[in-house]
Amino acid sequence: MKLFPINVHKLGILLLLTRIRTASVVEFIRIILKPFDETQNVFFSRQTKILYNLTHNGQVCKLREVLDDAFPTREKPFLIEDVLGQSGEWKYARDEDRIYEQLFVPDEPNYILIYDEERMTKFADFIVKIPSGLQSVDNMNTIRSLVNTYKLTSKKALYEYY
């Protein structure tokens, strides 16, 4: 069922008798009908929000669309990736000869690799990759609340900046 807004002021004036359509009576009718117009505006704005919530769910494309709608001014898009097993991403390497020294970024294939600790300790079902331009506490809280609103209850998310 499609709902259409009604111009309440125009309807009120058209329902008046032509003999009493003076400027003062028309203004009085507009003042009386103003709460009805405001109620109609609130109804249609809430209906728009409810329809948006109903059409968006935990699917990756819909979740990405919700995040894109919430942050329209950004340089890079949001990425949502699956976690393949709980192996994590190789991040650092150490040289066997220098066991207790600093970790190095791997640039040679003979390094022993160490897992990304955050991915190993937190068991997640998917990863939300956030553009680095949105790196702030407020943006992170907004992103977490949006993802928690639309994702499936049984799924857990991990958040990373890229």
matplotlib code that plots the C-alpha trace (Angstrom):
import matplotlib.pyplot as plt

x = [0.0, 1.5, 0.9, 0.9, 1.2, -1.8, -1.6, -3.6, -3.7, -5.0, -7.6, -8.8, -9.2, -11.0, -13.5, -14.5, -17.5, -16.7, -18.6, -16.4, -13.0, -11.6, -7.9, -8.5, -10.5, -8.0, -5.1, -7.1, -7.7, -4.0, -3.1, -5.6, -4.3, -0.6, -0.4, -1.8, 0.8, 3.6, 2.2, 2.2, 5.8, 6.9, 5.0, 6.6, 10.1, 9.7, 8.3, 11.3, 13.7, 11.7, 11.7, 15.5, 16.0, 13.7, 15.5, 19.0, 20.3, 23.4, 24.4, 27.8, 26.5, 23.8, 26.1, 28.6, 25.8, 24.8, 28.4, 28.7, 25.5, 26.7, 30.1, 29.6, 32.8, 35.7, 38.6, 38.5, 35.5, 34.7, 35.7, 34.1, 36.1, 35.6, 38.1, 39.6, 40.1, 41.6, 45.2, 45.4, 47.6, 51.4, 52.6, 56.1, 59.2, 62.3, 65.7, 66.8, 70.2, 68.8, 66.1, 65.7, 66.0, 63.4, 60.9, 61.3, 58.8, 59.3, 61.0, 62.8, 61.1, 63.4, 62.1, 60.1, 56.7, 54.6, 50.8, 48.9, 48.0, 44.6, 43.3, 44.6, 43.0, 39.7, 37.6, 35.6, 33.4, 34.2, 36.5, 35.3, 38.2, 37.8, 39.5, 42.3, 40.8, 38.0, 40.4, 38.7, 36.9, 33.5, 33.7, 34.7, 31.7, 29.4, 30.7, 30.5, 26.9, 25.9, 27.5, 26.0, 22.6, 22.5, 24.7, 23.4, 23.4, 25.6, 28.3, 31.3, 33.1, 36.8, 37.6, 40.8, 42.1, 43.7]
y = [0.0, 3.3, 6.3, 9.8, 13.0, 15.2, 19.0, 19.6, 23.4, 23.3, 20.7, 22.7, 25.8, 24.0, 22.5, 26.0, 27.6, 30.2, 32.9, 32.6, 32.3, 35.5, 36.1, 35.9, 32.7, 31.1, 32.0, 30.6, 27.3, 27.1, 27.6, 24.9, 22.4, 23.0, 20.1, 17.7, 18.8, 18.3, 14.9, 13.8, 15.0, 13.0, 9.9, 10.0, 10.6, 7.6, 5.5, 6.3, 5.2, 2.0, 1.1, 1.7, -0.6, -3.3, -3.3, -3.6, -6.7, -8.6, -9.4, -8.1, -5.8, -4.3, -3.9, -2.1, 0.1, 1.1, 2.1, 4.0, 5.9, 6.8, 8.1, 9.5, 11.7, 9.3, 8.5, 4.7, 2.3, 0.0, -3.6, -6.6, -9.8, -13.3, -14.8, -17.9, -20.1, -18.7, -18.6, -14.8, -12.7, -13.0, -9.7, -9.8, -11.9, -12.5, -13.7, -17.0, -15.7, -12.7, -14.3, -11.6, -8.6, -6.4, -7.9, -7.0, -6.7, -9.8, -9.0, -12.3, -15.7, -17.5, -15.6, -17.3, -15.6, -14.7, -14.4, -11.2, -11.5, -9.7, -12.1, -15.1, -14.1, -12.8, -15.3, -13.4, -14.4, -11.4, -8.4, -4.8, -2.9, 0.8, 3.5, 5.1, 8.6, 7.7, 6.9, 8.4, 7.1, 8.6, 7.1, 3.7, 3.8, 4.7, 2.0, -0.6, 0.3, 0.2, -3.2, -4.6, -3.3, -5.0, -8.1, -11.5, -12.0, -15.1, -13.4, -11.5, -8.8, -7.7, -4.1, -3.0, 0.2, 0.0]
z = [0.0, -1.1, 1.2, -0.2, 1.8, 1.9, 1.7, 4.9, 4.6, 1.0, 1.9, 4.9, 2.8, 0.0, 2.5, 3.6, 2.2, -0.4, 1.5, 4.5, 2.8, 4.0, 4.8, 8.6, 8.4, 6.1, 8.5, 11.4, 9.6, 8.8, 12.5, 13.5, 10.9, 11.7, 14.2, 11.6, 9.1, 11.6, 12.6, 9.0, 8.5, 11.6, 10.3, 6.8, 8.2, 10.6, 7.8, 5.7, 8.5, 9.1, 5.5, 5.3, 8.3, 6.8, 3.5, 5.0, 6.7, 7.5, 4.0, 3.0, 0.2, 2.4, 5.4, 3.1, 1.8, 5.4, 6.2, 2.9, 3.6, 7.1, 5.9, 2.4, 2.5, 2.6, 0.3, 0.2, 0.4, 3.3, 2.8, 4.5, 4.3, 5.6, 8.1, 6.6, 9.5, 12.6, 11.3, 11.1, 8.9, 8.8, 10.0, 11.5, 11.1, 13.3, 12.3, 13.9, 14.8, 16.7, 18.8, 21.4, 19.2, 17.5, 15.1, 11.4, 8.6, 6.4, 3.1, 2.6, 2.3, 4.9, 7.9, 10.6, 10.7, 13.7, 13.6, 14.1, 17.8, 17.5, 14.9, 16.9, 20.2, 18.9, 17.0, 14.4, 11.5, 9.3, 9.2, 8.6, 7.0, 7.8, 5.7, 7.6, 7.1, 9.5, 12.4, 15.5, 18.6, 17.5, 14.0, 15.5, 17.9, 15.0, 12.8, 15.6, 16.4, 12.8, 12.2, 15.5, 14.4, 11.0, 11.4, 12.5, 16.2, 16.0, 14.0, 15.4, 13.7, 13.9, 12.9, 11.2, 9.6, 6.1]

ax = plt.figure().add_subplot(projection="3d")
ax.plot(x, y, z, "-o")
ax.set_aspect("equal")
plt.show()
